[in-house]
Each structure stands twice: as C-alpha cells, then as structure tokens.
Amino acid sequence: MDKRASLAEAVAEHVRDGISVAIEGFTAFICFAAGREIIRQGRRDLTLIRMTPDALYDQMIAAGVARKLVFSYLGNPGVGPLHCIRRAVEEGVPAPLALEEYSHFGMVARYSAAAAGLPFQALHSCGATDLPAANPEIKFLDDPYGSGPVAVVPPLHPDVAILHAQRADAEGNTHLWGLVGVQKEVAFAAHKVIVVVEELVSNEVIRSDPNRTLIPGLVVDAVVVEPFGAHPSYVQGRYDRDNAFYLEWTGSPATRTRHRPGCRSGCSKSQIAPPTSPISGSRG
C-alpha cells in the first residue's frame, strides 16, 4: 500500500486539536519541519510528549499549540534554558502549560511498556528523587520476588508519533541508523505514526539491508519525503547539527522577554530556513 503524503496532508489528516503528539529524537532526527507544520495549521490544546524537549517544542509552545508537556528533561542542549516553556509555565503566556515529568528511564519505560502491550513497567531510578511526590503517575508496588517496593510507570501511547529517518519505501518500511534513541519503541507505542524521511527508496533497497529497518511499514500510517526536515538537528550521513541555530534561539531577546504573535512559529526566517546543501558526513 502506497502511504506517501505531503507533510501538510499528513498533519491535516492525523494531528487534530486536543490529542497527544510525540516528535521524538534524542538530539538527532528531530522533525522540526513537522512541528512547524503543526504551528502553521493552527493546532491547539495538544499534549506534547518527548524525552528531551528542546528548541522545537519551545517554538511550538510559544505559538500556543500545547496545553501539557510530558517529558524527562527540557533545555536547549549545551546552550541554556527554554525561555518560552518557562514563560508558559510561570506566567501562562501565551497559554497555561501543565507539566508531567519523569526520569529519562521513566520515559523509556513508559514507551517500552506501551510497545509491548504491558500495563506498567518497573524501574529503580525514581526512588531517591522527588519525582514520585511531584508526579502521581509514578506509583510503587511490592516486588513479588522479595526485593521490596519498586516504582512503576504506566504505558505511554501517543495518539500520533512523528519520526524522522534517513529513508523509507512507499509502504513505510524505514531505514534508520545512528543515534536512534527511542524511535523504534515510540513507533510501536503510538496509535498513529508519520514517518518523515530524507529520501524515498525502493523496497529492494530496504530489503537489501534489513538490519537498518527499525520501523516496519505495518505500524506506519503516512510517509513524507522532506529533505532537511530534521534541521537544525542532525541526520547521520546527511547533515550535521546547526549549532548556530541553537545559540541564536536561546540568545534571542524575543525568546527571553516576550511572545511574538506576528511570527506564528516564534522565530525569525533565519531560524527557520534549512541549509542549502548537506554538510559532509559518511553516507550509509
């Protein structure tokens, strides 16, 4: 089945007001293009999910897209804080934002439980923290094997997951390599999956290297070809991280002091525009 769609078509069909959306990526493969398309289409009241929200979610929240954030760490990695998220939490500008926080492994455990169809996942990383006091979703059970109380977290099923990768075929079988994070787990945990790729390839190419097929077409609902769709994050073998973008985003007075309603994405054209050509890197 041919699942190809434009990014605008995929977002219009699958991302509706009030649902939960995970645009995952652990520093790499973060689909900025999809987040900005959600902004352009004026979505509201979303629950945004991601292990490490960075500049993309800061922009989306500045644009008034979200009502809640489920996460394990937030910040502009290696640069500084996310001023728009902080402003939404502390001042309700442009809209109030609720937070649901976990440890990194807590989020991995939630995705893994959902992907495996389990009612919960056990972990030890919360016991020595204040997270259980701040998050009632983290509960404790007695270990039936005798080790004492153990923390558990519920499965996390995003309504829609948007995942970036190097390449896929028209049926959604997706090759992904590099710093893959939790992309595979999220694909199996989500109710709907949009895969955004740098290039479309034949099924023969996919079959020629099955070890790279992290996301099978059977869980994919739409395939979008969007070169540089993960910029300013990076895609192994395609382009490097645009560090200047992240520095500019945190350093911009507008992100620190006020929401700019005239720019729906909360950023300037120079912060949106992708590079004109790939930065050198080994191709797989």
Phi and psi in degrees as GROMACS dihedral restraints (atoms count N, CA, C in turn):
[ dihedral_restraints ]
;  ai    aj    ak    al  type     phi  dphi    fc
    3     4     5     6     1   -79.3    20    10
    4     5     6     7     1   117.6    20    10
    6     7     8     9     1  -109.4    20    10
    7     8     9    10     1    15.7    20    10
    9    10    11    12     1   -67.4    20    10
   10    11    12    13     1   143.1    20    10
   12    13    14    15     1  -156.0    20    10
   13    14    15    16     1   158.1    20    10
   15    16    17    18     1   -74.5    20    10
   16    17    18    19     1   162.9    20    10
   18    19    20    21     1   -62.2    20    10
   19    20    21    22     1   -41.0    20    10
   21    22    23    24     1   -62.3    20    10
   22    23    24    25     1   -40.6    20    10
   24    25    26    27     1   -66.7    20    10
   25    26    27    28     1   -43.2    20    10
   27    28    29    30     1   -64.2    20    10
   28    29    30    31     1   -43.6    20    10
   30    31    32    33     1   -66.5    20    10
   31    32    33    34     1   -43.1    20    10
   33    34    35    36     1   -61.1    20    10
   34    35    36    37     1   -37.5    20    10
   36    37    38    39     1   -78.8    20    10
   37    38    39    40     1   -38.5    20    10
   39    40    41    42     1  -108.4    20    10
   40    41    42    43     1   -23.0    20    10
   42    43    44    45     1  -104.2    20    10
   43    44    45    46     1   108.3    20    10
   45    46    47    48     1  -114.9    20    10
   46    47    48    49     1   158.7    20    10
   48    49    50    51     1   -55.7    20    10
   49    50    51    52     1   140.0    20    10
   51    52    53    54     1    85.6    20    10
   52    53    54    55     1    -0.9    20    10
   54    55    56    57     1   -93.4    20    10
   55    56    57    58     1   177.3    20    10
   57    58    59    60     1  -103.0    20    10
   58    59    60    61     1   136.9    20    10
   60    61    62    63     1  -132.2    20    10
   61    62    63    64     1   130.5    20    10
   63    64    65    66     1  -114.9    20    10
   64    65    66    67     1   113.8    20    10
   66    67    68    69     1  -106.5    20    10
   67    68    69    70     1    89.0    20    10
   69    70    71    72     1   -87.0    20    10
   70    71    72    73     1   171.4    20    10
   72    73    74    75     1   149.3    20    10
   73    74    75    76     1   121.8    20    10
   75    76    77    78     1   -95.6    20    10
   76    77    78    79     1    83.8    20    10
   78    79    80    81     1    72.3    20    10
   79    80    81    82     1   -32.3    20    10
   81    82    83    84     1  -110.7    20    10
   82    83    84    85     1   163.9    20    10
   84    85    86    87     1    59.6    20    10
   85    86    87    88     1    33.6    20    10
   87    88    89    90     1   -90.9    20    10
   88    89    90    91     1   117.1    20    10
   90    91    92    93     1   -83.0    20    10
   91    92    93    94     1    80.3    20    10
   93    94    95    96     1   -59.6    20    10
   94    95    96    97     1   -35.9    20    10
   96    97    98    99     1   -59.4    20    10
   97    98    99   100     1   -39.7    20    10
   99   100   101   102     1   -69.3    20    10
  100   101   102   103     1   -42.2    20    10
  102   103   104   105     1   -59.3    20    10
  103   104   105   106     1   -41.2    20    10
  105   106   107   108     1   -71.8    20    10
  106   107   108   109     1   -30.5    20    10
  108   109   110   111     1   -68.2    20    10
  109   110   111   112     1   -36.6    20    10
  111   112   113   114     1   -61.6    20    10
  112   113   114   115     1   -40.7    20    10
  114   115   116   117     1   -62.4    20    10
  115   116   117   118     1   -48.0    20    10
  117   118   119   120     1   -58.7    20    10
  118   119   120   121     1   -35.7    20    10
  120   121   122   123     1   -83.4    20    10
  121   122   123   124     1     1.6    20    10
  123   124   125   126     1    71.1    20    10
  124   125   126   127     1    30.8    20    10
  126   127   128   129     1   -66.6    20    10
  127   128   129   130     1   149.9    20    10
  129   130   131   132     1  -137.8    20    10
  130   131   132   133     1   160.0    20    10
  132   133   134   135     1    60.1    20    10
  133   134   135   136     1    32.6    20    10
  135   136   137   138     1   -79.8    20    10
  136   137   138   139     1   148.9    20    10
  138   139   140   141     1   -95.5    20    10
  139   140   141   142     1   112.9    20    10
  141   142   143   144     1   -91.1    20    10
  142   143   144   145     1   133.5    20    10
  144   145   146   147     1  -123.4    20    10
  145   146   147   148     1   132.1    20    10
  147   148   149   150     1  -173.5    20    10
  148   149   150   151     1   144.2    20    10
  150   151   152   153     1   -61.1    20    10
  151   152   153   154     1   -43.3    20    10
  153   154   155   156     1  -131.9    20    10
  154   155   156   157     1    74.9    20    10
  156   157   158   159     1   -57.5    20    10
  157   158   159   160     1   131.8    20    10
  159   160   161   162     1  -129.9    20    10
  160   161   162   163     1  -142.8    20    10
  162   163   164   165     1   -60.1    20    10
  163   164   165   166     1   -33.3    20    10
  165   166   167   168     1   -61.6    20    10
  166   167   168   169     1   -51.5    20    10
  168   169   170   171     1   -67.9    20    10
  169   170   171   172     1   -29.1    20    10
  171   172   173   174     1   -61.0    20    10
  172   173   174   175     1   -42.8    20    10
  174   175   176   177     1   -65.5    20    10
  175   176   177   178     1   -45.1    20    10
  177   178   179   180     1   -63.1    20    10
  178   179   180   181     1   -40.2    20    10
  180   181   182   183     1   -71.6    20    10
  181   182   183   184     1   -34.7    20    10
  183   184   185   186     1   -61.8    20    10
  184   185   186   187     1   -30.4    20    10
  186   187   188   189     1   -85.2    20    10
  187   188   189   190     1    -0.2    20    10
  189   190   191   192     1    81.4    20    10
  190   191   192   193     1    22.0    20    10
  192   193   194   195     1   -74.6    20    10
  193   194   195   196     1   -33.7    20    10
  195   196   197   198     1  -113.6    20    10
  196   197   198   199     1   153.3    20    10
  198   199   200   201     1  -114.7    20    10
  199   200   201   202     1   -15.4    20    10
  201   202   203   204     1  -150.9    20    10
  202   203   204   205     1   149.1    20    10
  204   205   206   207     1  -129.5    20    10
  205   206   207   208     1   123.4    20    10
  207   208   209   210     1  -108.1    20    10
  208   209   210   211     1   122.6    20    10
  210   211   212   213     1  -161.3    20    10
  211   212   213   214     1   175.3    20    10
  213   214   215   216     1  -126.2    20    10
  214   215   216   217     1   -18.0    20    10
  216   217   218   219     1  -158.0    20    10
  217   218   219   220     1   139.8    20    10
  219   220   221   222     1  -135.1    20    10
  220   221   222   223     1   139.7    20    10
  222   223   224   225     1   166.6    20    10
  223   224   225   226     1   169.7    20    10
  225   226   227   228     1   -96.9    20    10
  226   227   228   229     1    96.6    20    10
  228   229   230   231     1   -53.2    20    10
  229   230   231   232     1   125.5    20    10
  231   232   233   234     1    77.7    20    10
  232   233   234   235     1     1.6    20    10
  234   235   236   237     1  -123.4    20    10
  235   236   237   238     1   -56.5    20    10
  237   238   239   240     1   167.8    20    10
  238   239   240   241     1  -160.1    20    10
  240   241   242   243     1   -81.2    20    10
  241   242   243   244     1   172.2    20    10
  243   244   245   246     1  -105.5    20    10
  244   245   246   247     1   100.7    20    10
  246   247   248   249     1   -68.9    20    10
  247   248   249   250     1   -33.0    20    10
  249   250   251   252     1   -70.5    20    10
  250   251   252   253     1   -41.0    20    10
  252   253   254   255     1   -64.7    20    10
  253   254   255   256     1   -43.0    20    10
  255   256   257   258     1   -61.3    20    10
  256   257   258   259     1   -41.5    20    10
  258   259   260   261     1   -64.9    20    10
  259   260   261   262     1   -38.9    20    10
  261   262   263   264     1   -65.1    20    10
  262   263   264   265     1   -40.7    20    10
  264   265   266   267     1   -70.6    20    10
  265   266   267   268     1   -45.9    20    10
  267   268   269   270     1   -82.4    20    10
  268   269   270   271     1   -33.3    20    10
  270   271   272   273     1  -119.6    20    10
  271   272   273   274     1    -8.3    20    10
  273   274   275   276     1    69.9    20    10
  274   275   276   277     1    28.7    20    10
  276   277   278   279     1  -115.8    20    10
  277   278   279   280     1   124.5    20    10
  279   280   281   282     1   -82.2    20    10
  280   281   282   283     1    -6.6    20    10
  282   283   284   285     1  -155.4    20    10
  283   284   285   286     1   150.9    20    10
  285   286   287   288     1   -59.9    20    10
  286   287   288   289     1   145.5    20    10
  288   289   290   291     1  -131.2    20    10
  289   290   291   292     1   120.3    20    10
  291   292   293   294     1   -86.9    20    10
  292   293   294   295     1   147.8    20    10
  294   295   296   297     1  -118.2    20    10
  295   296   297   298     1   140.7    20    10
  297   298   299   300     1  -132.4    20    10
  298   299   300   301     1   108.5    20    10
  300   301   302   303     1  -111.3    20    10
  301   302   303   304     1   142.6    20    10
  303   304   305   306     1  -135.4    20    10
  304   305   306   307     1   170.3    20    10
  306   307   308   309     1   -74.7    20    10
  307   308   309   310     1   167.3    20    10
  309   310   311   312     1   -55.2    20    10
  310   311   312   313     1   -48.9    20    10
  312   313   314   315     1   -68.6    20    10
  313   314   315   316     1   -27.6    20    10
  315   316   317   318     1   -60.2    20    10
  316   317   318   319     1   -41.9    20    10
  318   319   320   321     1   -69.1    20    10
  319   320   321   322     1   -42.0    20    10
  321   322   323   324     1   -58.5    20    10
  322   323   324   325     1   -42.9    20    10
  324   325   326   327     1   -63.5    20    10
  325   326   327   328     1   -39.7    20    10
  327   328   329   330     1   -65.3    20    10
  328   329   330   331     1   -46.9    20    10
  330   331   332   333     1   -61.2    20    10
  331   332   333   334     1   -43.3    20    10
  333   334   335   336     1   -64.5    20    10
  334   335   336   337     1   -41.2    20    10
  336   337   338   339     1   -61.8    20    10
  337   338   339   340     1   -42.9    20    10
  339   340   341   342     1   -64.7    20    10
  340   341   342   343     1   -43.6    20    10
  342   343   344   345     1   -63.1    20    10
  343   344   345   346     1   -32.6    20    10
  345   346   347   348     1   -92.4    20    10
  346   347   348   349     1    -2.9    20    10
  348   349   350   351     1    73.0    20    10
  349   350   351   352     1    27.7    20    10
  351   352   353   354     1   -94.4    20    10
  352   353   354   355     1   154.0    20    10
  354   355   356   357     1   -77.2    20    10
  355   356   357   358     1   -20.0    20    10
  357   358   359   360     1  -167.2    20    10
  358   359   360   361     1   171.7    20    10
  360   361   362   363     1  -134.9    20    10
  361   362   363   364     1   137.8    20    10
  363   364   365   366     1   -90.6    20    10
  364   365   366   367     1   149.8    20    10
  366   367   368   369     1  -157.3    20    10
  367   368   369   370     1   157.2    20    10
  369   370   371   372     1  -105.6    20    10
  370   371   372   373     1    -5.5    20    10
  372   373   374   375     1   -77.6    20    10
  373   374   375   376     1    -5.0    20    10
  375   376   377   378     1  -101.5    20    10
  376   377   378   379     1   -17.1    20    10
  378   379   380   381     1   -60.6    20    10
  379   380   381   382     1   -32.8    20    10
  381   382   383   384     1   -99.9    20    10
  382   383   384   385     1    17.8    20    10
  384   385   386   387     1  -121.0    20    10
  385   386   387   388     1   174.0    20    10
  387   388   389   390     1   -89.5    20    10
  388   389   390   391     1     3.2    20    10
  390   391   392   393     1   -58.1    20    10
  391   392   393   394     1   -43.0    20    10
  393   394   395   396     1   -60.9    20    10
  394   395   396   397     1   -32.7    20    10
  396   397   398   399     1   -70.8    20    10
  397   398   399   400     1   -30.2    20    10
  399   400   401   402     1   -90.1    20    10
  400   401   402   403     1   -18.3    20    10
  402   403   404   405     1  -132.5    20    10
  403   404   405   406     1   103.6    20    10
  405   406   407   408     1   -68.3    20    10
  406   407   408   409     1   -10.6    20    10
  408   409   410   411     1   -73.1    20    10
  409   410   411   412     1   -17.3    20    10
  411   412   413   414     1   -88.6    20    10
  412   413   414   415     1   116.9    20    10
  414   415   416   417     1  -122.7    20    10
  415   416   417   418     1   172.0    20    10
  417   418   419   420     1  -126.3    20    10
  418   419   420   421     1   138.2    20    10
  420   421   422   423     1  -125.3    20    10
  421   422   423   424     1   156.5    20    10
  423   424   425   426     1   -79.8    20    10
  424   425   426   427     1   128.9    20    10
  426   427   428   429     1   -63.7    20    10
  427   428   429   430     1   119.5    20    10
  429   430   431   432     1   -65.4    20    10
  430   431   432   433     1   -11.1    20    10
  432   433   434   435     1   -99.8    20    10
  433   434   435   436     1     6.1    20    10
  435   436   437   438     1    98.2    20    10
  436   437   438   439     1     9.1    20    10
  438   439   440   441     1   -87.4    20    10
  439   440   441   442     1    -3.5    20    10
  441   442   443   444     1   102.6    20    10
  442   443   444   445     1  -164.3    20    10
  444   445   446   447     1   -64.8    20    10
  445   446   447   448     1   140.8    20    10
  447   448   449   450     1  -134.0    20    10
  448   449   450   451     1   138.9    20    10
  450   451   452   453     1   -74.0    20    10
  451   452   453   454     1   145.7    20    10
  453   454   455   456     1  -134.3    20    10
  454   455   456   457     1   150.4    20    10
  456   457   458   459     1  -129.3    20    10
  457   458   459   460     1   151.0    20    10
  459   460   461   462     1   -80.9    20    10
  460   461   462   463     1   163.7    20    10
  462   463   464   465     1   -65.8    20    10
  463   464   465   466     1   151.9    20    10
  465   466   467   468     1  -120.1    20    10
  466   467   468   469     1   110.4    20    10
  468   469   470   471     1  -112.2    20    10
  469   470   471   472     1    91.1    20    10
  471   472   473   474     1   -59.4    20    10
  472   473   474   475     1   142.6    20    10
  474   475   476   477     1   -62.9    20    10
  475   476   477   478     1   -39.8    20    10
  477   478   479   480     1  -138.1    20    10
  478   479   480   481     1   132.5    20    10
  480   481   482   483     1  -111.2    20    10
  481   482   483   484     1   135.8    20    10
  483   484   485   486     1  -119.0    20    10
  484   485   486   487     1   115.6    20    10
  486   487   488   489     1  -125.1    20    10
  487   488   489   490     1   134.3    20    10
  489   490   491   492     1  -100.7    20    10
  490   491   492   493     1   148.1    20    10
  492   493   494   495     1  -154.9    20    10
  493   494   495   496     1   175.2    20    10
  495   496   497   498     1   -72.3    20    10
  496   497   498   499     1   -45.3    20    10
  498   499   500   501     1  -160.1    20    10
  499   500   501   502     1   158.5    20    10
  501   502   503   504     1  -153.9    20    10
  502   503   504   505     1   163.3    20    10
  504   505   506   507     1   -95.5    20    10
  505   506   507   508     1   177.7    20    10
  507   508   509   510     1   -66.5    20    10
  508   509   510   511     1   -19.7    20    10
  510   511   512   513     1   -87.5    20    10
  511   512   513   514     1    -6.4    20    10
  513   514   515   516     1    99.6    20    10
  514   515   516   517     1     0.3    20    10
  516   517   518   519     1   -67.8    20    10
  517   518   519   520     1   121.0    20    10
  519   520   521   522     1  -119.6    20    10
  520   521   522   523     1   126.1    20    10
  522   523   524   525     1   -89.5    20    10
  523   524   525   526     1   128.5    20    10
  525   526   527   528     1  -143.8    20    10
  526   527   528   529     1   127.6    20    10
  528   529   530   531     1  -145.7    20    10
  529   530   531   532     1   156.5    20    10
  531   532   533   534     1   116.3    20    10
  532   533   534   535     1  -141.6    20    10
  534   535   536   537     1   -83.3    20    10
  535   536   537   538     1    87.9    20    10
  537   538   539   540     1   -83.5    20    10
  538   539   540   541     1   -14.4    20    10
  540   541   542   543     1    56.0    20    10
  541   542   543   544     1  -132.2    20    10
  543   544   545   546     1  -110.3    20    10
  544   545   546   547     1    24.7    20    10
  546   547   548   549     1   -56.6    20    10
  547   548   549   550     1   -43.2    20    10
  549   550   551   552     1   -64.6    20    10
  550   551   552   553     1   -46.4    20    10
  552   553   554   555     1   -62.0    20    10
  553   554   555   556     1   -41.8    20    10
  555   556   557   558     1   -64.7    20    10
  556   557   558   559     1   -39.0    20    10
  558   559   560   561     1   -59.8    20    10
  559   560   561   562     1   -38.7    20    10
  561   562   563   564     1   -83.3    20    10
  562   563   564   565     1   -18.9    20    10
  564   565   566   567     1   -84.7    20    10
  565   566   567   568     1   -30.1    20    10
  567   568   569   570     1   -79.3    20    10
  568   569   570   571     1   153.6    20    10
  570   571   572   573     1   -75.3    20    10
  571   572   573   574     1   -36.2    20    10
  573   574   575   576     1  -132.0    20    10
  574   575   576   577     1   145.8    20    10
  576   577   578   579     1  -131.7    20    10
  577   578   579   580     1   125.2    20    10
  579   580   581   582     1  -107.9    20    10
  580   581   582   583     1   121.2    20    10
  582   583   584   585     1  -102.0    20    10
  583   584   585   586     1   127.6    20    10
  585   586   587   588     1  -114.3    20    10
  586   587   588   589     1   127.5    20    10
  588   589   590   591     1  -129.6    20    10
  589   590   591   592     1   160.9    20    10
  591   592   593   594     1   -73.3    20    10
  592   593   594   595     1   -33.7    20    10
  594   595   596   597     1  -152.6    20    10
  595   596   597   598     1   151.5    20    10
  597   598   599   600     1   -93.7    20    10
  598   599   600   601     1   133.7    20    10
  600   601   602   603     1  -127.6    20    10
  601   602   603   604     1   169.5    20    10
  603   604   605   606     1   -75.9    20    10
  604   605   606   607     1   162.0    20    10
  606   607   608   609     1   -63.7    20    10
  607   608   609   610     1   -27.6    20    10
  609   610   611   612     1   -64.6    20    10
  610   611   612   613     1   -38.6    20    10
  612   613   614   615     1   -64.4    20    10
  613   614   615   616     1   -43.8    20    10
  615   616   617   618     1   -60.3    20    10
  616   617   618   619     1   -46.6    20    10
  618   619   620   621     1   -68.1    20    10
  619   620   621   622     1   -22.7    20    10
  621   622   623   624     1   -71.6    20    10
  622   623   624   625     1   -16.8    20    10
  624   625   626   627     1  -143.5    20    10
  625   626   627   628     1    68.5    20    10
  627   628   629   630     1   -64.6    20    10
  628   629   630   631     1   -22.1    20    10
  630   631   632   633     1   -65.3    20    10
  631   632   633   634     1   -19.2    20    10
  633   634   635   636     1   -92.5    20    10
  634   635   636   637     1    -1.9    20    10
  636   637   638   639     1   -83.3    20    10
  637   638   639   640     1    84.0    20    10
  639   640   641   642     1   -78.4    20    10
  640   641   642   643     1   -30.0    20    10
  642   643   644   645     1  -120.8    20    10
  643   644   645   646     1   112.1    20    10
  645   646   647   648     1   -80.1    20    10
  646   647   648   649     1   152.1    20    10
  648   649   650   651     1   -60.3    20    10
  649   650   651   652     1   -22.8    20    10
  651   652   653   654     1   -64.8    20    10
  652   653   654   655     1   -18.4    20    10
  654   655   656   657     1  -105.7    20    10
  655   656   657   658     1     3.0    20    10
  657   658   659   660     1  -100.8    20    10
  658   659   660   661     1   135.8    20    10
  660   661   662   663     1  -104.2    20    10
  661   662   663   664     1   -26.0    20    10
  663   664   665   666     1  -149.8    20    10
  664   665   666   667     1   143.4    20    10
  666   667   668   669     1  -118.8    20    10
  667   668   669   670     1   122.4    20    10
  669   670   671   672     1  -118.3    20    10
  670   671   672   673     1   129.4    20    10
  672   673   674   675     1   -97.6    20    10
  673   674   675   676     1   113.5    20    10
  675   676   677   678     1  -142.5    20    10
  676   677   678   679     1    84.8    20    10
  678   679   680   681     1   -56.6    20    10
  679   680   681   682     1   139.4    20    10
  681   682   683   684     1    64.5    20    10
  682   683   684   685     1    19.9    20    10
  684   685   686   687     1   -66.0    20    10
  685   686   687   688     1   -19.0    20    10
  687   688   689   690     1   -96.0    20    10
  688   689   690   691     1    -5.6    20    10
  690   691   692   693     1   -61.7    20    10
  691   692   693   694     1   136.2    20    10
  693   694   695   696     1   -92.3    20    10
  694   695   696   697     1     4.0    20    10
  696   697   698   699     1   -75.1    20    10
  697   698   699   700     1  -172.7    20    10
  699   700   701   702     1  -124.6    20    10
  700   701   702   703     1   159.8    20    10
  702   703   704   705     1  -129.8    20    10
  703   704   705   706     1   118.1    20    10
  705   706   707   708     1   -57.4    20    10
  706   707   708   709     1   130.9    20    10
  708   709   710   711     1    84.3    20    10
  709   710   711   712     1    -3.1    20    10
  711   712   713   714     1  -120.2    20    10
  712   713   714   715     1   -58.5    20    10
  714   715   716   717     1  -157.4    20    10
  715   716   717   718     1   154.8    20    10
  717   718   719   720     1   -88.4    20    10
  718   719   720   721     1   171.4    20    10
  720   721   722   723     1   -67.9    20    10
  721   722   723   724     1   134.6    20    10
  723   724   725   726     1   -89.7    20    10
  724   725   726   727     1    84.4    20    10
  726   727   728   729     1   -62.2    20    10
  727   728   729   730     1   -30.9    20    10
  729   730   731   732     1   -61.9    20    10
  730   731   732   733     1   -35.5    20    10
  732   733   734   735     1   -60.6    20    10
  733   734   735   736     1   -48.9    20    10
  735   736   737   738     1   -64.3    20    10
  736   737   738   739     1   -37.7    20    10
  738   739   740   741     1   -64.3    20    10
  739   740   741   742     1   -42.9    20    10
  741   742   743   744     1   -65.8    20    10
  742   743   744   745     1   -38.8    20    10
  744   745   746   747     1   -63.5    20    10
  745   746   747   748     1   -49.4    20    10
  747   748   749   750     1   -70.5    20    10
  748   749   750   751     1   -32.0    20    10
  750   751   752   753     1   -80.6    20    10
  751   752   753   754     1   -11.8    20    10
  753   754   755   756     1   -68.3    20    10
  754   755   756   757     1   126.6    20    10
  756   757   758   759     1   -57.1    20    10
  757   758   759   760     1   -31.6    20    10
  759   760   761   762     1   -65.0    20    10
  760   761   762   763     1   -36.9    20    10
  762   763   764   765     1   -72.0    20    10
  763   764   765   766     1   -25.0    20    10
  765   766   767   768     1   -87.0    20    10
  766   767   768   769     1   -31.1    20    10
  768   769   770   771     1  -113.9    20    10
  769   770   771   772     1   -26.4    20    10
  771   772   773   774     1  -162.6    20    10
  772   773   774   775     1   154.2    20    10
  774   775   776   777     1   -83.0    20    10
  775   776   777   778     1   137.5    20    10
  777   778   779   780     1  -102.5    20    10
  778   779   780   781     1    94.5    20    10
  780   781   782   783     1   -63.5    20    10
  781   782   783   784     1   -21.4    20    10
  783   784   785   786     1   -72.3    20    10
  784   785   786   787     1   -17.1    20    10
  786   787   788   789     1  -117.4    20    10
  787   788   789   790     1   103.6    20    10
  789   790   791   792     1   -63.3    20    10
  790   791   792   793     1   -24.8    20    10
  792   793   794   795     1   -90.4    20    10
  793   794   795   796     1    -5.0    20    10
  795   796   797   798     1    74.3    20    10
  796   797   798   799     1    19.1    20    10
  798   799   800   801     1  -147.3    20    10
  799   800   801   802     1   163.9    20    10
  801   802   803   804     1   -84.0    20    10
  802   803   804   805     1   167.2    20    10
  804   805   806   807     1   -59.4    20    10
  805   806   807   808     1   -35.1    20    10
  807   808   809   810     1   -67.4    20    10
  808   809   810   811     1   -25.1    20    10
  810   811   812   813     1   -84.0    20    10
  811   812   813   814     1   -17.6    20    10
  813   814   815   816     1   -92.6    20    10
  814   815   816   817     1   -37.5    20    10
  816   817   818   819     1   -63.8    20    10
  817   818   819   820     1   128.8    20    10
  819   820   821   822     1   -75.8    20    10
  820   821   822   823     1   163.9    20    10
  822   823   824   825     1   -64.7    20    10
  823   824   825   826     1   157.9    20    10
  825   826   827   828     1   -83.1    20    10
  826   827   828   829     1   -16.2    20    10
  828   829   830   831     1  -151.0    20    10
  829   830   831   832     1   153.9    20    10
  831   832   833   834     1   -63.0    20    10
  832   833   834   835     1   145.7    20    10
  834   835   836   837     1   -81.7    20    10
  835   836   837   838     1   143.1    20    10
  837   838   839   840     1   -58.9    20    10
  838   839   840   841     1   142.8    20    10
  840   841   842   843     1  -173.6    20    10
  841   842   843   844     1   159.5    20    10
  843   844   845   846     1   -69.9    20    10
  844   845   846   847     1   134.7    20    10
  846   847   848   849     1   -97.8    20    10
  847   848   849   850     1   139.1    20    10
